[in-house]
Amino acid sequence: MMKKTQLLSLLILTLVLLTLMEGVSAHAPLSGEVDNESLDKALVLSDPLKSWVIYKEFHTAGEANYYTFELEKNEHLTANLLIPVSEKDTFLPGLIIMGPGIPNNGTAPSYVQVPNGTHVMVIEGKMPVKASYEPFTPASSYFLVDVEMNVTEKGTYYLVVFDSSSGGKYSLAIGYKEEFTVSEWLLIPFNLISIHLWEGQNIVLLFAPLFLTILIGIILIVWKRPHVFKHLPAWTGIPGGLLCLGSGLLTLTQMFYALSIAPDMIALVTLIFAVVPIILGYVILRTFLKNTEKITRTQRIVLVICGALGLVVWAGFIVGPVLTILTAFRPFIVILKKKMIPSEKKI
């Protein structure tokens, strides 16, 4: 059984690590499955100050994607144009800013649509010497354009990503306020999988750490402790623990892969989302493997805390923490059902 001091240490460690995330940029992902290849179909950003990121791909040269939003006078415009490392030698898109009061600089390519009378700033992408590490995905990318400015007039603004030479994949990060809704935060693990597939990673290799953890874990438990599955809580609790453990190993694998290209000490942030799920998975599994017949009240509290922390640090793709919490509350659900059944019969 997990000691109270160990549980307290885990909580303190998680809180301390989370405070280290202050000042580290994170972006809420936007769906790239939109047709915004013309000015009249520009993707509308309802809150351009919030930190967003969108992942897109040009299939041929001479394409452009349009984004539009409203800004008040003196509001801050932030935009970053990036490409994955796989596009280093073949793709170099640029960014155009259009809107009232924007300093005119350069001429937009002929295939880029410009509203009449709008000021235009053309920023050609520049390949940096080395890639940058992004701790939340985790991934390594090349920053081609970095824009920071206060707009001088209220009005409608446009960002246009363009490329005249070849097709390729890019991501556009917009805004600076790091705000997430509950659903955005909980769904990030699934979005991260989509991002890694967008990067071109092999789906089998991507999921290998998770699948192998579940497969090997079940084989070892059936082999060493077959009696465990005679008890119903193990059928939900053990998969929950294995999912948390496997997701942590998946994140750790992605971290090492990204660091091999762009080493950076900011990877310590990534460890929060790798090591903590691994610890949570271990605690959950240990609880069910050591106490096969009856789970005590203290252990149920531990499981609920582990499940809640798991949701915070993206462990187990939501399913793992939810299974853990449901298993902890199972006796109360059973009691509630028993109380409800007689009352239904009386009616």
C-alpha positions as CSV (number, residue, x, y, z in Angstrom):
1,M,0.0,0.0,0.0
2,M,1.2,3.5,-0.8
3,K,2.2,5.4,2.3
4,K,0.7,8.7,3.0
5,T,4.1,10.4,2.9
6,Q,4.7,8.9,-0.5
7,L,1.4,10.3,-1.7
8,L,2.1,13.7,-0.3
9,S,5.5,13.6,-2.0
10,L,3.9,12.9,-5.3
11,L,1.4,15.7,-4.9
12,I,4.2,18.2,-3.9
13,L,6.4,17.0,-6.8
14,T,3.6,17.5,-9.3
15,L,2.8,21.0,-8.0
16,V,6.4,22.0,-8.0
17,L,6.9,20.8,-11.6
18,L,3.8,22.5,-12.8
19,T,5.1,25.8,-11.4
20,L,8.2,25.4,-13.6
21,M,5.9,25.7,-16.6
22,E,5.4,29.4,-15.9
23,G,6.7,31.4,-18.9
24,V,6.7,28.3,-21.2
25,S,4.5,28.8,-24.3
26,A,1.6,26.4,-25.0
27,H,-1.0,26.7,-27.7
28,A,-4.5,25.4,-28.1
29,P,-4.7,23.5,-31.4
30,L,-7.1,24.5,-34.1
31,S,-8.4,22.1,-36.7
32,G,-6.4,22.3,-40.0
33,E,-9.2,20.5,-41.9
34,V,-10.6,23.7,-43.4
35,D,-10.6,25.2,-46.8
36,N,-9.1,28.7,-46.4
37,E,-7.3,29.0,-49.7
38,S,-9.0,32.2,-50.8
39,L,-9.7,35.6,-49.2
40,D,-13.4,35.0,-49.0
41,K,-12.8,31.7,-47.2
42,A,-10.3,33.0,-44.7
43,L,-10.4,31.2,-41.4
44,V,-11.9,33.5,-38.8
45,L,-10.1,33.7,-35.4
46,S,-12.6,34.9,-32.9
47,D,-10.0,35.5,-30.2
48,P,-6.6,36.4,-31.8
49,L,-5.0,37.2,-28.5
50,K,-5.5,33.7,-27.2
51,S,-2.6,31.3,-28.1
52,W,-3.7,29.1,-31.0
53,V,-1.7,26.8,-33.3
54,I,-2.9,25.3,-36.6
55,Y,-1.2,22.6,-38.7
56,K,-1.6,22.8,-42.5
57,E,0.0,21.5,-45.7
58,F,0.5,22.9,-49.2
59,H,0.4,20.3,-51.9
60,T,1.9,22.3,-54.7
61,A,3.7,25.6,-55.2
62,G,1.8,28.8,-55.5
63,E,-0.7,28.1,-52.7
64,A,-1.8,30.4,-49.9
65,N,-3.8,30.1,-46.7
66,Y,-5.8,33.0,-45.3
67,Y,-6.6,33.9,-41.6
68,T,-8.5,36.9,-40.5
69,F,-9.4,38.5,-37.1
70,E,-10.3,41.8,-35.5
71,L,-7.9,43.9,-33.4
72,E,-8.4,47.0,-31.3
73,K,-6.0,49.9,-31.5
74,N,-2.7,49.1,-29.6
75,E,-3.5,45.4,-29.2
76,H,-0.7,43.0,-29.6
77,L,-0.2,40.9,-32.7
78,T,1.8,37.8,-32.2
79,A,2.5,35.2,-35.0
80,N,5.1,32.4,-35.6
81,L,5.5,30.4,-38.7
82,L,7.2,27.0,-38.3
83,I,7.9,23.9,-40.3
84,P,8.7,20.4,-39.0
85,V,12.3,19.2,-39.4
86,S,11.3,16.8,-42.2
87,E,10.7,19.9,-44.4
88,K,14.1,21.5,-43.8
89,D,15.6,21.1,-47.3
90,T,12.5,21.4,-49.4
91,F,10.1,24.0,-48.0
92,L,10.5,27.6,-47.0
93,P,7.1,29.4,-46.8
94,G,6.6,33.1,-45.9
95,L,4.0,35.2,-44.1
96,I,2.1,38.3,-45.2
97,I,0.4,40.6,-42.7
98,M,-2.4,42.8,-44.1
99,G,-4.5,45.4,-42.3
100,P,-4.9,49.1,-41.5
101,G,-1.7,50.9,-40.3
102,I,0.6,48.0,-41.2
103,P,3.8,49.3,-42.6
104,N,4.0,48.6,-46.3
105,N,7.0,46.3,-47.0
106,G,7.5,44.2,-50.1
107,T,5.1,43.0,-52.8
108,A,2.7,40.1,-52.4
109,P,3.0,37.3,-55.0
110,S,0.5,37.5,-57.8
111,Y,-1.5,34.5,-56.6
112,V,-2.1,36.1,-53.2
113,Q,-5.4,38.0,-52.9
114,V,-5.1,41.5,-51.3
115,P,-8.2,43.6,-50.3
116,N,-8.3,46.9,-52.1
117,G,-6.5,49.7,-50.2
118,T,-5.0,47.3,-47.6
119,H,-1.5,47.8,-46.3
120,V,0.8,44.8,-46.9
121,M,3.9,43.6,-45.1
122,V,5.6,40.6,-46.8
123,I,8.0,38.6,-44.5
124,E,10.0,35.9,-46.3
125,G,10.8,32.8,-44.3
126,K,14.4,32.5,-43.1
127,M,15.8,29.1,-42.2
128,P,17.5,29.2,-38.8
129,V,20.8,27.6,-38.0
130,K,19.2,25.0,-35.8
131,A,15.8,23.6,-34.8
132,S,13.9,24.5,-31.7
133,Y,12.5,22.1,-29.1
134,E,8.8,22.4,-28.2
135,P,8.2,20.8,-24.8
136,F,4.5,20.2,-24.8
137,T,4.1,18.3,-28.0
138,P,7.1,17.3,-27.7
139,A,8.6,18.1,-31.1
140,S,11.4,19.8,-32.9
141,S,10.7,22.5,-35.5
142,Y,12.2,25.4,-37.4
143,F,11.0,28.9,-36.7
144,L,10.9,30.8,-40.0
145,V,9.0,33.9,-39.0
146,D,8.5,35.6,-35.6
147,V,6.2,38.6,-35.5
148,E,5.6,40.8,-32.5
149,M,3.9,44.2,-32.9
150,N,1.2,46.5,-31.5
151,V,-1.3,47.5,-34.2
152,T,-1.9,51.2,-34.5
153,E,-5.5,51.1,-35.8
154,K,-8.7,49.2,-35.0
155,G,-9.9,47.0,-37.8
156,T,-9.8,43.7,-39.8
157,Y,-6.4,42.1,-40.2
158,Y,-5.2,39.1,-42.3
159,L,-2.4,36.7,-42.0
160,V,-1.5,34.8,-45.2
161,V,0.9,31.9,-45.3
162,F,2.3,31.5,-48.9
163,D,4.8,29.5,-50.8
164,S,6.0,30.0,-54.3
165,S,8.5,27.2,-54.8
166,S,7.1,23.8,-53.5
167,G,4.5,22.2,-51.3
168,G,5.1,21.3,-47.7
169,K,3.8,21.2,-44.1
170,Y,3.7,24.3,-41.8
171,S,2.3,25.3,-38.5
172,L,1.1,28.8,-37.6
173,A,1.0,29.9,-34.0
174,I,-1.0,33.0,-33.2
175,G,-1.7,34.9,-30.0
176,Y,0.0,35.0,-26.6
177,K,-2.7,34.4,-23.9
178,E,-2.3,30.8,-22.7
179,E,-5.9,30.0,-21.9
180,F,-7.5,26.6,-22.2
181,T,-11.1,25.4,-21.7
182,V,-11.5,22.1,-19.8
183,S,-12.3,20.2,-23.0
184,E,-9.3,21.7,-24.9
185,W,-7.0,20.6,-22.1
186,L,-8.4,17.1,-21.7
187,L,-8.3,16.5,-25.5
188,I,-4.7,17.6,-26.0
189,P,-3.3,14.0,-25.8
190,F,-5.4,13.1,-28.9
191,N,-4.4,16.3,-30.7
192,L,-0.8,15.5,-30.0
193,I,-1.2,12.1,-31.7
194,S,-2.7,13.9,-34.7
195,I,0.3,16.3,-34.7
196,H,2.9,13.5,-34.7
197,L,1.0,11.8,-37.6
198,W,1.0,15.2,-39.4
199,E,4.8,15.3,-39.0
200,G,5.0,12.1,-40.9
201,Q,5.7,9.6,-38.1
202,N,4.8,6.0,-38.6
203,I,1.6,5.2,-36.7
204,V,2.9,1.7,-35.6
205,L,6.1,3.1,-34.2
206,L,4.3,6.0,-32.7
207,F,1.9,3.8,-30.6
208,A,4.5,1.0,-30.0
209,P,5.4,2.2,-26.4
210,L,1.7,2.3,-25.4
211,F,0.7,-1.0,-27.0
212,L,3.8,-2.9,-25.8
213,T,3.2,-1.6,-22.3
214,I,-0.3,-2.9,-22.3
215,L,0.5,-6.2,-24.0
216,I,3.6,-7.0,-21.8
217,G,1.8,-5.8,-18.7
218,I,-1.2,-8.1,-19.2
219,I,1.0,-11.1,-20.1
220,L,3.2,-10.6,-17.0
221,I,0.1,-10.2,-14.7
222,V,-1.6,-13.3,-16.1
223,W,1.6,-15.3,-15.8
224,K,2.7,-14.1,-12.3
225,R,-0.7,-13.2,-10.7
226,P,-3.5,-14.9,-12.6
227,H,-5.8,-14.8,-9.5
228,V,-5.9,-11.0,-9.7
229,F,-8.5,-11.1,-12.5
230,K,-10.9,-13.2,-10.3
231,H,-11.9,-9.8,-8.7
232,L,-13.9,-7.4,-10.7
233,P,-12.1,-4.2,-9.7
234,A,-8.9,-5.5,-11.4
235,W,-10.7,-5.6,-14.8
236,T,-11.0,-1.9,-14.9
237,G,-8.2,-0.8,-12.5
238,I,-5.3,-2.6,-14.1
239,P,-6.1,-1.4,-17.7
240,G,-6.3,2.1,-16.2
241,G,-2.9,1.8,-14.7
242,L,-1.4,0.3,-17.8
243,L,-2.8,3.1,-19.9
244,C,-1.3,5.7,-17.7
245,L,2.1,4.0,-17.6
246,G,2.1,3.4,-21.4
247,S,1.2,7.0,-22.2
248,G,4.1,8.2,-20.1
249,L,6.5,6.0,-21.9
250,L,5.1,7.2,-25.2
251,T,5.7,10.8,-24.2
252,L,9.2,9.9,-23.0
253,T,10.0,8.3,-26.4
254,Q,8.8,11.3,-28.3
255,M,10.9,13.6,-26.0
256,F,14.1,11.6,-26.7
257,Y,13.3,11.7,-30.4
258,A,12.8,15.5,-30.5
259,L,15.9,16.1,-28.3
260,S,18.1,14.1,-30.6
261,I,17.4,16.8,-33.2
262,A,17.1,19.9,-30.9
263,P,18.7,19.4,-27.5
264,D,17.2,21.9,-24.9
265,M,17.0,22.0,-21.1
266,I,13.4,23.1,-21.5
267,A,12.7,19.3,-21.9
268,L,12.4,19.3,-18.1
269,V,8.9,20.5,-18.7
270,T,8.2,17.5,-20.9
271,L,9.3,15.3,-18.0
272,I,6.2,16.4,-16.1
273,F,4.0,14.8,-18.7
274,A,6.2,11.7,-19.0
275,V,7.4,10.8,-15.5
276,V,4.3,11.7,-13.5
277,P,2.0,9.4,-15.6
278,I,4.6,6.6,-15.2
279,I,4.5,7.1,-11.4
280,L,0.7,7.2,-11.4
281,G,0.5,4.1,-13.5
282,Y,2.9,2.3,-11.1
283,V,0.9,3.4,-8.0
284,I,-2.4,2.3,-9.6
285,L,-1.1,-1.1,-10.6
286,R,0.6,-1.7,-7.3
287,T,-2.7,-0.9,-5.5
288,F,-4.6,-3.6,-7.4
289,L,-1.8,-6.2,-7.5
290,K,-1.1,-6.0,-3.7
291,N,-4.7,-5.9,-2.6
292,T,-6.7,-8.3,-4.8
293,E,-9.7,-9.0,-2.5
294,K,-10.5,-5.7,-0.9
295,I,-9.5,-2.1,-1.5
296,T,-9.4,0.1,1.6
297,R,-10.9,3.5,1.9
298,T,-7.5,5.1,2.0
299,Q,-6.5,3.2,-1.2
300,R,-9.7,4.5,-2.9
301,I,-8.7,8.0,-2.0
302,V,-5.3,7.4,-3.5
303,L,-6.9,6.1,-6.7
304,V,-9.2,9.1,-7.0
305,I,-6.2,11.4,-6.5
306,C,-4.2,9.5,-9.1
307,G,-7.0,9.7,-11.6
308,A,-7.5,13.4,-11.1
309,L,-3.7,14.0,-11.4
310,G,-3.7,11.8,-14.5
311,L,-6.3,14.1,-16.2
312,V,-4.1,17.1,-15.4
313,V,-0.9,15.7,-16.9
314,W,-2.6,14.0,-19.9
315,A,-2.0,10.4,-18.6
316,G,-3.8,7.5,-20.1
317,F,-5.7,9.3,-22.9
318,I,-8.5,10.2,-20.5
319,V,-9.6,6.5,-20.4
320,G,-6.9,5.5,-17.9
321,P,-7.8,8.1,-15.2
322,V,-11.5,7.7,-15.7
323,L,-11.3,3.9,-15.3
324,T,-9.2,4.4,-12.2
325,I,-11.7,6.9,-10.7
326,L,-14.7,4.7,-11.6
327,T,-13.1,1.7,-10.0
328,A,-12.5,3.7,-6.8
329,F,-16.2,4.7,-6.7
330,R,-17.5,1.3,-7.7
331,P,-18.8,0.3,-4.2
332,F,-20.7,3.6,-3.9
333,I,-22.3,3.0,-7.3
334,V,-23.3,-0.5,-6.3
335,I,-24.9,0.7,-3.0
336,L,-26.7,3.5,-4.9
337,K,-28.2,1.0,-7.3
338,K,-29.3,-1.3,-4.5
339,K,-31.1,1.6,-2.8
340,M,-32.8,2.7,-6.1
341,I,-34.1,-0.8,-7.1
342,P,-36.4,-1.3,-4.1
343,S,-37.9,2.1,-4.5
344,E,-38.6,1.4,-8.1
345,K,-40.4,-1.9,-7.2
346,K,-42.6,-0.1,-4.7
347,I,-43.8,2.2,-7.4
